Amino acid sequence: MAHIKFGTDGWRGVIAEDFTFAGVQKVSLATGRYFAKHKLAKNGIVIGYDARFLSKEFAHCAAQVIASIGVKVLLSEKISATQMVSLGVVKKKAAGGIVITASHNPAKYNGFKIKGDFGGPAHPEMITEVEKELAPLQDVTELPIELKSFDELVKSKTIQFIDLTKIYVADLETKIEFDLIKSVKIKIMHDAMHGAGMGIPELFLPKIGTIRSDYNPSFGTTNPEPLPQNVEELSMEVRAGKYHFGFATDGDADRIGAVDEKGNFVDSHRIFAILLKYLIERKHYRGAVAKSLSVSEIIGKMCDHYNVRLYETPVGFKYLCRMMTEKDIIIAGEESGGIAVKGHLPERDGIFIGFMLAEVMAVRRKKLSELVKELFDEFGEHHFGRIDAHLTNQQKEKVMKFYQSKPKKFGSFTTTKFDMTDGIKIFTNDGWILVRASGTEPLIRFYAESSSPKKVQQMLKAATSVK
């Protein structure tokens, strides 16, 4: 078995090849030993799991190991979204949390996310401590503890089942204006993408339309990631059913993508911007804003306009989470659909953000397409695109080496400046390209932003043509 490594957001691997029960036992023991030293250890840790193949069994395995060393486990009684675990940690004043999920990755993957007592992704130094606990376990063939039976641990109440859905519903009902959304009669479609968000939105809005809201660990033929190419079915259903808008949540329901009433995709950059405008102008929130390096420059323009400080972080929600726990942040967001808002959690929550979008539409009495047009009219057009290029390690090294050399041109585009904070961000006279090697998959991600969709495609074509 290869050595276990934590990536951008936890440990992920191919089920049965990299992500095994033996591996889960080792990581669980390391995590349990880390949290056993926490000041809130007596309150236990919360464990949840998504809708992937064997996720429940992996979660039960983790609970068994951690409870066997005397740390109480609050184990989700059913499939739960990542943010439900984070909220459970906060509400139960737990030492931390674990989610068995590979988020948006293809069906053959599973993963292990760690949450801090603040209700968000574990800070990097916390992961470092878990890795220290894991190091002596990497090569052992037998777990160095006495493993008690699962039933025995449940009987002794060291493992206790918890209804995270109930906690989540009660919390969100205090944070979203559901009565207004109902009274305005906004017609919404939710695409669960066969992920952990299935069945949840209808607990708040019984009349909400749903697709791909059934249990299917293979996710059909589509990766559970809310990108334009993966939500074509949602787009068609919204148009056919004359819905006001639709939103899709990923495999563990913490990310979001949306489509307007015409079926046009509305990416997380635009959702972020719409919410930022609403929170400052209508809800009068005060504080700073945080965004990942790969998020649209429109956010910077808006912060300048509102005289709000903007913090920019490397890619990975753990960096935004730290910002939210250490500074007064109104809203934080990343390119891949993860957005968090002040007063909720320092955590991504695709369902909460989907409902917030509905609230904005209800308060503003505007269609989603009108909200996007309003942004462009005020701050200029910003269009975004991304290509995930699957390459061999040799090709990956060659491409990254080229961009690390700070080329004066790529294709016909002349570079004006570089940002090496995370990957290589290359600015041109009309936009930028970001080149990043994935930490969890054999690929390079190319992100681009410009003033028109055509220019975005030209930039991506030029950037990916480097071999």
C-alpha positions, 0 to 999 in steps of 0.5 A: 500500500502506497504511503497516505498523503493529505492533499488540498482538502484531506486524503483521497484515493481510488477505492480498493487501490489507494483508499482501503479499510486498512488505510482508513483505520490508520488515518482514523487512529492518527486523527483520533489520537490528535483529537484526544488531546483537544480541550473539547475531547470529552464532547467527542468528534462528529463523523459523517459520510456521503453517498459514495460506494462504501462511504457508510462502511468506511465511516463506521470503520473510522468510528470503531477505531476512534471509539476504541481508543476511548474518544466518544464518536457522534456518528451520523445515522444517515448520508450527510452533507459535509456542512452538516458535519461541520455544523454538528461539530459547532452545535455539539461543541465537539473537538472536531469532525470527519467526513468520508467523501471525495467531494466532486471526484469521479465515482471510483474515488473516496476520501477523508476530510478533517474538520476543526472545532470551529466548523470548517476545514482543518487548518494546515498545522492541524493536518501536520499534527495528524500526519505526525501521528500517522507517520509511525503507522504508515508501514504497520500491517496490524493496528497497534490498539485493541479494536473493540466490536462496533456493537459493543462500542454502541452499547457502551455509548462510546459511539452514539448515533446523531441526526445531523439533518435535523440539526441542519434544518433547524439551523437554516430555518433561522438564517434564510427568509423561506417565508418570503421565498414561498410568498413570492412563489419563486419556482426552483429546481435542485440538481443533487447530482446523486450526491449528499444533498439529495432530499434536503432542499425539499425539507425547506421548500416541499414544492421545489423541483428535483432531479438526480436526487436518488441514491446512485454511487456511480453518479450515472455518467457524470462526475458530481461537480457543478460545471456547465458540461455536467448540468445540461440536464438541469438546464433543460429541466429548468427551461422545460418546466419554466423554473425561475432558476436551478442550482446544482450541488456536488457529491458532498453538497458543499459546492454550488453551480446555478442556471438562470431561467433561460438555462444559462449557466451561472458560475460561482464567480457570479453567485459570489458577486451577486451575494456580495452586492446583496450583503453589503447593499441590502443587509448592510454587512460590514467587514472584509472579503476573501477570495481564492487566487482563481476567483474573478477580478470582478470581486476586487472591483466591487471591493474597491467600489464599496471600500472593503478590504480584499484578502486573496489566498492560495486555492483551497478552502482551508485558507479561506476558512482560516481567514473566516476564523481569524478576521471579520469576513463578510463572504469568502469564495473559491472558483470551484463553487465553494462559498461561505457567508458571515453568520453561518459557518466558515465552511462551504455550503451549496444548499445554503448558498442556493437558498441565499440566491433565491432570497436575493431574487425574492427581495430584489424581485429580479430574475437571475439573468437580470442580477447578472446583467446588473453586475456587468452593467456596473462593473464590466463584463467578466467571463470565465473558463476552465480546462482540466488537462489530463497529462502524463507526469512527464508532460505535466512537468514539462508544461509547468516548467515552461510557465514557471520560466515566466514566458513573455508570451503564450500563443499570441498573448503577451504577458504583463505580470506574474503571480506565483502564490499558487501555481502560475497566474499570468496577467495579460492586457485583457484578463489572466490565465492560472496554471495549476497542477492538481494535488489529487488527480493526474492533471493540470488545471487551466483557468482563464478570465477575460472580457468576452467568452470568445477571448476566454476560449482563445486564451485557454486554447493558447495556454493548453497548446504548450506541450 
